[in-house]
Amino acid sequence: MNARVAARRLSTLLFAASIILAGAQVAKVVGSDRSARASQRALAHRFPSSLPVVHTDAAPAPSTVKEGATVARLKIPSIDLDLIVVEGISEKSLAKGPGHYPGAAFPGQDGVIAIAAHRNGWGSPFLDLNRVLRGDVVTLIDQSGALRYRITDSTVVGPDDVWVLRGDPSSTARARLALTTCTPKFTSRQRLVVWGDLLPPETITSVPIRAR
């Protein structure tokens, strides 16, 4: 066998291997999506009776909610998202849907409600988080009702930049929101963070038109 034939065969084998690996990856993503949808159906069926009782103290208390338990319902109309948020950001919790950072504020408390979700796989909840723009309204529904947050800003940071969980640094609001996911899509090199401030009930109908 000459070198040219050997190289051609090796190239063919490598191409075949890449197709097999790509197929396996697609199957993995499809399987995770099915699992996430099943989890969300079960969580939505039990909502809102499965919500924890959270005391609305001025200072957020350490989370005593069991990992994987329902925390709230998250609605982002601008990207057609309507999902149940669970407690925790472990692999197991995020396989169910968006996860509430342990130790962060809960809906109704002062402080920052921080929520993470997958960009790809497991239903890809935050696939289009980059399309959530300043002026958009995000709603969290818990046992006390609906809380609406107006998006104020977004940023891209490194995976270790945990300061973003303190909320928009330019905000003075007492209750804020931070949504995080991996970026760019199909990688985990950086984190996309979207911030929002709680809207008083009287200002809900006067939200600015989305900036484009």
Buried (B, 14 or more C-beta within 10 A) or exposed (E): EEEEEEEEEEEEEEEEEEEEEEEEEEEEBEEBBEBBEEBBEEBBEEBEEBBBEBEEEEEBEEBEBEBBBBBBBBBBEBBEBEBBBBBBBEEEBBBBBBBBBBEBBBBBBBBBBBBBBBBBBBBBBBBBBBEBBBBBBBBBBBEEEBBBBBBBBBBBBEEEEEEBBBBBEEBEBEBBBBBBBBBEBEEEEBBBBBBBBBBEEEEEEEBEEBEE
